[in-house]
């Protein structure tokens, strides 16, 4: 879970001190959270989730990858969207080739 908290802080360009202030934690507590010695309180998780629109299942490790923040507004991870977009582009190219081949066959008849 520490990796996911750190991923959110990086994505939002928050340093440890700013994160501690936002989450209403002491600097020492935030340091322990960042090192994995302790975890956030329920209240701090709530702030993190609500403030940045983080998907709760992602932050708690049930879905997604630790290094890819998942937001409620973006329920499909960006890497999945890119993968699907690449597949679509490849299919479009393949379809274009098929149309060219059909047109050439018609011309040769």
Secondary structure, DSSP 8 states (H G I E B T S, - for coil): -HHHHHHHHHHTT--HHHHHHHTT--HHHHHHHHHTSS---HHHHHHHHHHHTB-HHHHTTSSS-TTS--BTTB-S-HHHHHHHHHHHHHHHHHHHHHHHHHHHHHHT-
